[in-house]
Amino acid sequence: MTLTRMIPSLRRSLPDPLSADLWPEATVATVTDVVVSGISLLRLVEVCGTPCVHSGAAVVPRTGGRPSTTDRTTVLVVRVTSVEHAPSGPVVVRTDARLDDPALIWLEARLIGRVSTAHNGLTLVACRPLEPDAGTGTNGRAADLPQDVRAGDLLAIPSEPARTSFTFWTP
């Protein structure tokens, strides 16, 4: 349990920590952004739009961030298009991409572009934007996101090593 998880208002001055083994090499979190090998994901979205992908060398597990000489990994950035707050259930988020790729590491998904001081909680990210039941059951991926996530927000999601491309649906 981190300080920013226990006291979310600290996110205004401290970034949520990253699991260094699950992000590309030289990934640094700021309070509103994730920078991968010197490239701001927010700036990448400004240039490329969403969804977009940025790749870098994977990190050799349990080495403190030493880059792999053979494996690469990616980060996918998507925009939230709608949010459903069910009275007795998790928040369901839909994005501008089809996100049913099993290589995405959902528990490392991060809100970028703004600071949220809301507590994190279970959020289901819908895999298929056009299907009405996409946010329920096996069609949703569990993420730990701030509970005030809203349409227009950006999510950065790392992938497992050796994944360098994605097939995703865009409108």
ABEGO torsion letter per residue (X at the ends): XBAAAABAAAAAABBBBBBAAABBBGBBBBAABBBBGGBBAAAAAAAAEOBBBBBBBBBBBGAGGBBBAABBBBBBBBBBABBBBBABEBBBBBBABBAABAABBAAABBBBGBBBABBBBBBBBBABAABAAAABEAABBBBBBBAABBBGBBBBBBBBBGBABBBBBBX
